[in-house]
Amino acid sequence: MAIIIDGKPYELISKVAQQLGVTRVTLYRASKLGLIPFVRVGRNRLIDLEAAQRFVREIYRRDLAEAMKRTWRKRKRKSKVKEK
């Protein structure tokens, strides 16, 4: 159940991570870096749901795809070296 603060829905990081298919650590780091706004309520950190969705869609997935491309390029180079 999202909490509305200043007209924006905020949710626990663990629930948002589960909904978006990313790890809690990813969202904690993004909030710590200021990429996702958050509010502390006691020990819990609530993050802006819309900002988290935007982060995953625009930043996280792009970075993940770029990292995968780099990995595949390295594997291709290694396989070419072994063939020679």
Secondary structure, DSSP 8 states (H G I E B T S, - for coil): --EEETTEEEEEHHHHHHHHT--HHHHHHHHHTTSS-EEEETTEEEEEHHHHHHHIIIIIHHHHHHHHHHHHHHHHHHHHHHH-
